Amino acid sequence: MAISAGDVIPLSQARANLSELADQVKAGAEKIITKNGESYVAIIDAQRLDYYHQLEREHIHLLLIDDVSKGLADVAAGNVKDARSTLSAIRRRRAAKATG
């Protein structure tokens, strides 16, 4: 949904017309509230906000699945190292840098 100039409202006006703005938002509009001429907050329908949060969670899950898939491909290709020996090597390098 595109935001029009009429959907951008100064905070002082929003305070005076909150009930009307809420009705407009519930009917499908989105409002941008400005403070000192800058975007400050948005008013959107609560169901739409829930939908946005659901999309964000699904995006995170897709990223995790992609990372797991890449990790499994590395294991299948033999591109793995033992965690203990790798951590020991890192500690040795750090210790060498600290003393050198």
Contacts in CASP RR format, 6 or more apart in sequence:
PFRMAT RR
TARGET T0000
AUTHOR 0000-0000-0000
METHOD contacts of the structure
MODEL  1
MAISAGDVIPLSQARANLSELADQVKAGAEKIITKNGESYVAIIDAQRLD
YYHQLEREHIHLLLIDDVSKGLADVAAGNVKDARSTLSAIRRRRAAKATG
1 28 0 8 1.000
1 29 0 8 1.000
1 30 0 8 1.000
3 30 0 8 1.000
3 32 0 8 1.000
7 29 0 8 1.000
7 30 0 8 1.000
7 31 0 8 1.000
7 32 0 8 1.000
8 31 0 8 1.000
8 32 0 8 1.000
8 34 0 8 1.000
8 39 0 8 1.000
9 17 0 8 1.000
9 21 0 8 1.000
9 31 0 8 1.000
9 32 0 8 1.000
9 33 0 8 1.000
9 34 0 8 1.000
10 33 0 8 1.000
10 34 0 8 1.000
10 35 0 8 1.000
10 37 0 8 1.000
11 33 0 8 1.000
11 34 0 8 1.000
11 35 0 8 1.000
11 40 0 8 1.000
14 21 0 8 1.000
14 31 0 8 1.000
14 33 0 8 1.000
14 43 0 8 1.000
21 31 0 8 1.000
21 43 0 8 1.000
22 43 0 8 1.000
24 31 0 8 1.000
25 31 0 8 1.000
25 43 0 8 1.000
25 44 0 8 1.000
25 45 0 8 1.000
26 45 0 8 1.000
28 45 0 8 1.000
30 42 0 8 1.000
30 43 0 8 1.000
30 44 0 8 1.000
30 48 0 8 1.000
31 42 0 8 1.000
31 43 0 8 1.000
31 44 0 8 1.000
32 39 0 8 1.000
32 40 0 8 1.000
32 41 0 8 1.000
32 42 0 8 1.000
33 39 0 8 1.000
33 40 0 8 1.000
33 41 0 8 1.000
33 42 0 8 1.000
33 43 0 8 1.000
34 40 0 8 1.000
74 80 0 8 1.000
END
